[in-house]
């Protein structure tokens, strides 16, 4: 079902970027813990929060203060644009480059002439993408653990919540990756696939924030994938993890099944 040589070659090609992303995400999580502990942001936030009118305090709720705690900073670190952007680049780059991009360059036509089934090829590409993404997520976990150890916060280490956040983030990125696979299976230009997949992701991202800020359109949050990834809420222990995993997994499977079927039937080039 998988081709080990193909997986190895794709992994080796992107190894430098993977190492860079791994180190950056790990350092960023250490930085999040450092900022909260050294600057005592929680105490500052509590002082400002106490000055707000009671109506505003009720509207913001306990989550507002919780995000300035060490655990809240950890959750925020996994939802920061830097982390999301690097993981999204990986999720989009691999199928865009190795499907549509290689169709455009003629490389994929040569690969498909070898005794390897197309389904094996696409599934192998998905395997290596999933592996690369989880390595970067593990980099985040490692950075969080190091930060907690440095500042002796390990006694209050949110291991269960941290696992849920990381796994939820991994599935979010695999969902982005799955619709990039789908777009790639219908296209033959890597740059166009990248732009389209990035555009869809940005649309989902801004729709999520619009639905949060504008009460009249709050129902739209159910139609954006980012609604099913809420690190701060997970860190507070609210029971949304299973729902998030089920929704993202179903979306991913639907996109991948359609993409694999289309790629298996399409003409290359064409």
Secondary structure, DSSP 8 states (H G I E B T S, - for coil): ---HHHHHHHHHHTHHHHHHHHHHHHHHHHHHHHHHHHHTHHHHHHHHHHHS-HHHHHHHHHHHHHTTSHHHHHHHHTTSHHHHHHHHHHHHHHHIIIIIIHHHHTHHHHHHTSS--HHHHHHHHHHHHHHHHHHHHHHHHHHHHHHHHHTT-GGG--HHHHHHHHHHHHHHHHHHHHHHHHHHHH-S-HHHHHHHHHHHHHHHHHHHHHHHH-GGGGGGGGGSGGGG--HHHHHTT-S-HHHHHHHHHHHHHHHHHHHHHHHHHS-S--
